[in-house]
């Protein structure tokens, strides 16, 4: 590839590197952060009961985002759902009970 001449304008706009956003704040961040915080406080043998009506996205998308977040943290959770709620619990806590 031939070097560009200094008189050619850049193809993309530029900005100061310090102003570049760091980290990824996906659209599921609030609900996933809330679920993870509540899971940390959850007693063994209990499950969170998340109303589906409060989810901005489908339960499948929230489950997928929760799966990515829990794998990243190295924790195991299980989920179930019915027509009104998404249930989430710590899998390790359930294993210790039985």
C-alpha positions, 0 to 999 in steps of 0.5 A: 500500500502506498503512503498517503500524501499529507494533503489528503484529508482523513476519511473519518472524523477524529476526536481526543482519545480521552473522550472515547467512551470506555466499556460497553453499556448495553441496553440490558445493563440496568436489569442485568446489574440489578439481577446480579446484585439481588443474586448476591443477596439471595438466600440459599433455596430462594429465587428472584421473581422478575416481572416480565412486564418490567423488561424492556426486551424479551425474556430470551434476550435478557436470559442471554445477557444474563448468561453472558454476565454470569459466565464473565463473573464465573457464577452459575445461575439457573432460570425458569419462566412462566407467562408473567415472571422470569425466575432466577436463582443461584445454581450452586445454592440449589446444589448445596440444598439437595 
